[in-house]
């Protein structure tokens, strides 16, 4: 098995360098790309290759907030459907 570095270094779209740590040395030396966050602009990794540490897609804080809002709306709709059987959260 090839020995990997403790951190991979990738470039954020804003130009800053972001470190991607190794997830677990005992589990095949995969990189933890989902914990990579840019300290300059707040982007987080949303897709990439765990074996190489390369990140192919980033999400801005605005996109993260929009996704979280949509998720909360879906949870509310599911609760309304479970409690009342009418799906009142669907608007």
N, C-alpha and C positions, 0 to 999 in steps of 0.2 A: 504494500500500500504506500502510495506516495505521501510524503510528509507535507502538510499544508502550513502556511503561515498562521499566526495567531489572529491576524486581522487581514481582511482584503480591503483595499482602498478603491473606491469608485467616485466618479464625478457626478454631482447633482446637476440638474439642468441650470441651476443658478450659477454654477461654476465652482462651488465649494467642494472640498474633498470630504467624503464621509467614510468612516471606518465601519466595516461589516465584521462582527466578531464570529468566531467559531462557535457553533451551537453546543456541541458535546463531543469532546475528544474521544470518548469511549464508544460513540455511535457512528463511527465512520468519518469523522472530521468534516461534517457538513457545516456550511455557513448559515448563520441565523439572519437571513435577509429581511425578514419581517420586523426585526427590531431596529433596522437602520433608519435613522432620522437625521435630517439636515439641521444643524444648529443655526445656520444662517437664515433660511427661509421657512423652516418648519415642515417641509415636505417629508412624507414617509414613503418607504418602498411599498409598492403594491404587487409587483411581480418580478421574478428573476430566477436565477439558477443557483440552487443551494450548494451544488457541488463546486462551482467555480467562484461563487460570491459576487457574480455580476448581476446588476439590477437593470431590468429592461423597462420598467414602468414606475412612475412616481405619482403620488396624489398630493395636491396642495391642501392646506388647512381648510379652504373653502369647500373643496370637493369632499373632504372627510366629514365636515359638518353637514353638508347636504345629504350624504349617504346615511349618517346617523339620524338625521331628521326623518328620512324616508323609512328607516328601520323602526323608529319609534311609532310612526303612523301605522305601519304594518302590525306591530305588536298591539296597538290600541284596537285596530280593526279585528284582530284575532280574539282579543278579550271580549269585545262587544258581541262577536259571533258566538263565542263560547257561553257567555252569560245570558244573552237574550235570543240567540238563534236567528238574528235578523241581519247581522253584519252592519250595524249602525255606524261603524267607523269608516265605511266606504263612501267617500264623498267625492 
